[in-house]
Amino acid sequence: MLIDIATASPPYRVLQSKATEELKRRMADRPAIARMIDAASTHSGIDTRYFVVPDGNDSVEEKFYSSGNNYIKPGTKSRMLEYEKWSKVLTAEASQKLLLINKIDPEKIDRLITISCTGFFAPGLDYHLINSLKLQRSVKRTHIGFMGCAASLIGFNSVLETMNNAVETTTLLVSVELCSLHLQTEPTKDNILANMIFADGTAAALFTNSASLKSKTQLKIISTKSILFEDSAEFMGWKIGDFGFEMMLSTELPKIILEQAVPELKKILDSLGIKKEEIKHWALHPGGRAILDSLQKGLELTNEEMKPSRDVLKNFGNMSSASILFVLKEILQTEKIEHNGLCCAVAFGPGLTMEIALLKGV
């Protein structure tokens, strides 16, 4: 059962127009590339994004991807050191905010799920959060790594299993993604698209079936589903390179989602005896405007039903696994959750995979 979600954003807020001009200076060695960057920006559905790197902020002299007047390519080690520093700061901020607002004793948390696909270090985020939040030393830990934008919903699956197997349990789920640390400036379609949509952000979610906290519960997870699409590995993925992670992101994704993912989602709803019209709230991963357009078209959703996802995309960009938590937070804050009102959360990850979580108002 979901009680609440808190988020944290890096200090550097960058207009999409500013990011577009900066990327053209770094990537556009010929007019055709500049036009591709402009097109990706125009069709992104994004106004602003947040980054841990200060390169888009004119008031900061020391940059991450520049040295003096020269552009540089930091090695993977440098990027991971920045990841460790900022992931600790942001996860602690979001988690502390969540516990404080909801007046939760950290000692009551008996399960901790950490999620990220943009970096790693050991001991990791679990160790850091146990110490910074003063969690009990016996807290059960799970880390979900490198499962992309769908990873938080995979975390929901772990939450549901825990709730079903424990009389009383409280879980803290924390996602952090720092995509800006993997800027790639080779002028490929994949890099242009990734550079124009991905952003940084952190979200923490609190789940419980504890009798003392049930009155605060807003949504209950009732089902989670996973689908792996055949022969789809080339549509989304990444490799660890000498200069950060190298992204593979096909422009065919919106078509695949419309033609394959939407029909599979409808089949799943049918198998659960749920009609699409019964779903009152849609939390759709804001992977980009074209992906949301495909989902809206295929599911025949209204602009109002799409608003939480489009607002998160507009104001924050695609923060990989953290994004779906931002959307759910938007729903909790702006929409009335009625008793037994259904919410369907959908996200996509490398593979290509689709993760689905169905929640119900309590």
QUIMOZI-V708153 format. One record per backbone hydrogen bond with DSSP energy under -1.0 kcal/mol. CO is the residue of the C=O (numbers start at 1). NH is the residue of the N-H. E is the energy in kcal/mol with one decimal. If there is no record, write none. Layout:
CO,NH,E  CO,NH,E
This chain:
1,208,-2.2  2,218,-2.7  2,219,-1.6  4,206,-2.3  6,204,-3.1  8,202,-1.9  12,51,-2.6  14,49,-2.1  15,19,-2.4  16,20,-2.3  17,21,-1.8  18,22,-2.2  19,23,-2.5  20,24,-2.0  21,25,-1.6  22,26,-1.4  23,27,-2.8  24,28,-1.5  27,29,-1.6  30,33,-1.1  30,34,-1.4  31,35,-2.2  32,36,-1.7  33,37,-2.3  34,38,-2.4  35,39,-2.3  36,40,-2.4  37,41,-2.3  38,42,-2.7  39,43,-2.1  41,44,-1.3  47,16,-3.2  49,14,-3.3  50,200,-2.4  51,12,-1.2  54,57,-2.3  57,60,-1.3  65,72,-2.4  67,70,-1.8  70,67,-3.1  75,79,-2.0  76,80,-2.4  77,81,-1.9  78,82,-1.7  79,83,-2.1  80,84,-2.5  81,85,-2.1  82,86,-2.6  83,87,-2.7  84,88,-1.5  85,89,-1.6  86,90,-2.7  87,91,-2.1  88,92,-1.7  89,93,-1.9  90,94,-2.5  91,95,-2.3  92,96,-2.7  93,97,-2.0  94,98,-2.1  95,99,-2.5  96,100,-2.4  97,101,-2.6  98,102,-1.7  99,104,-2.5  100,103,-1.1  105,108,-2.5  106,109,-1.4  110,140,-2.4  111,172,-2.5  112,142,-2.2  113,174,-3.0  114,144,-3.1  115,176,-2.2  116,146,-1.5  124,128,-2.1  125,129,-2.9  126,130,-2.4  127,131,-1.7  128,132,-2.9  129,133,-2.5  130,135,-1.7  136,139,-1.7  140,112,-3.2  142,114,-2.5  144,116,-1.9  148,151,-1.9  150,154,-1.4  151,155,-2.0  152,156,-1.4  153,157,-1.2  154,158,-1.3  155,159,-2.2  156,160,-2.8  157,161,-2.2  158,162,-2.2  159,163,-2.7  160,164,-2.2  169,209,-1.8  170,110,-1.9  170,111,-1.4  171,207,-2.7  172,113,-2.8  173,205,-3.2  174,115,-2.3  175,203,-2.3  177,201,-2.2  178,181,-1.4  179,182,-2.0  186,188,-2.7  188,192,-2.4  189,193,-2.5  190,194,-2.5  191,195,-2.9  192,196,-1.4  194,198,-2.2  197,318,-3.0  201,177,-2.3  202,8,-2.4  203,175,-3.0  204,6,-2.6  205,173,-2.9  206,3,-3.1  207,171,-2.7  210,213,-1.3  213,216,-2.0  214,217,-1.4  218,362,-1.3  219,2,-4.0  220,360,-2.3  223,358,-3.0  225,356,-2.6  227,354,-2.5  232,235,-2.0  235,250,-2.5  237,248,-3.2  239,246,-3.3  242,76,-2.1  244,241,-2.6  246,239,-1.8  248,237,-2.1  250,253,-1.2  252,256,-2.3  253,257,-2.8  254,258,-2.1  255,259,-2.8  256,260,-2.7  256,261,-1.6  257,262,-2.7  260,264,-1.6  261,265,-2.6  262,266,-2.4  263,267,-2.0  264,268,-2.2  265,269,-2.3  266,270,-2.4  267,271,-2.5  268,272,-1.3  269,274,-3.0  270,273,-1.6  275,278,-2.0  276,279,-1.5  281,344,-2.4  283,346,-2.5  285,287,-2.2  288,292,-2.1  289,293,-2.7  290,294,-2.0  291,295,-2.1  292,296,-2.7  293,297,-2.6  294,298,-2.8  295,299,-2.3  296,301,-1.7  302,306,-1.4  306,310,-2.5  307,311,-2.8  308,312,-1.8  309,313,-2.2  310,314,-2.6  311,315,-2.3  312,316,-2.4  313,317,-1.4  314,47,-2.8  314,48,-2.1  318,199,-2.3  319,322,-1.7  320,323,-1.6  322,326,-1.7  323,327,-2.1  324,328,-2.3  325,329,-2.3  326,330,-2.1  327,331,-2.2  328,332,-2.5  329,333,-2.0  330,334,-2.1  331,335,-2.3  338,341,-2.2  341,361,-2.3  342,280,-1.6  342,281,-1.7  343,359,-3.0  344,283,-2.7  345,357,-2.3  346,285,-2.5  347,355,-2.9  349,353,-2.5  352,229,-2.8  353,349,-2.0  354,227,-2.2  355,347,-2.1  356,225,-2.5  357,345,-3.0  358,222,-2.9  358,223,-1.5  359,343,-2.7  360,220,-2.7  361,340,-2.9
